């Protein structure tokens, strides 16, 4: 396992959470008004971006687990 790569992947996950989670989290109590088409498009776009970034982080986690530790010279 490459601990530095694992640490980097974790930092990417934290950054993703800080930047995007509030955009995709359901609102408490639900909406009182139906969203417009434009609002739905923005929400779907945010969710797609979140999903793609999360996929990259998970891929990096798997690679860090499968990798040998990097040498301090690289």
C-alpha positions in Angstrom: 0.0 0.0 0.0 1.2 3.5 -0.8 0.4 5.7 2.2 1.1 9.0 0.4 -1.3 8.1 -2.4 -3.9 7.0 0.1 -3.5 10.3 2.0 -3.9 12.2 -1.3 -7.0 10.3 -2.2 -8.5 11.0 1.2 -7.7 14.8 0.8 -9.5 14.7 -2.6 -12.5 13.1 -1.0 -12.6 15.7 1.8 -12.4 18.5 -0.8 -15.2 16.9 -2.9 -17.3 16.7 0.3 -16.7 20.3 1.2 -17.4 21.6 -2.3 -20.3 19.5 -3.5 -22.2 17.7 -0.7 -24.4 20.7 0.2 -25.5 20.9 -3.4 -26.7 17.3 -3.7 -28.0 16.7 -0.1 -31.8 16.6 0.0 -33.4 19.5 1.7 -35.0 18.8 5.1 -38.8 18.8 4.8 -38.7 18.6 1.0 -39.6 21.3 -1.4 -42.9 23.2 -1.1 -42.8 24.2 -4.8 -41.9 22.0 -7.8 -38.5 22.9 -9.2 -38.3 24.4 -12.7 -36.7 22.6 -15.6 -33.6 24.8 -15.2 -33.3 24.0 -11.5 -33.6 20.3 -12.3 -30.9 20.6 -14.9 -28.5 22.3 -12.5 -29.2 19.6 -9.9 -28.6 16.8 -12.3 -25.4 18.5 -13.5 -24.1 18.8 -9.9 -25.0 15.2 -9.2 -23.2 14.0 -12.4 -20.1 16.0 -11.5 -20.1 14.7 -7.9 -20.5 11.1 -9.2 -17.6 11.4 -11.7 -15.3 13.0 -9.1 -16.3 10.3 -6.5 -15.5 7.6 -9.1 -12.0 9.1 -9.6 -11.4 9.2 -5.8 -12.5 5.5 -5.4 -10.2 4.5 -8.3 -7.3 6.4 -6.7 -8.1 4.6 -3.4 -7.9 1.2 -5.1 -4.7 2.1 -6.8 -3.1 3.3 -3.5 -4.0 0.0 -1.8 -2.6 -2.0 -4.7 0.6 0.1 -5.1 3.9 -0.3 -3.4 5.0 2.6 -1.2 6.6 5.4 -3.2 10.2 6.1 -2.5 11.1 9.4 -0.8 13.1 10.4 -3.9 10.1 10.5 -6.2 
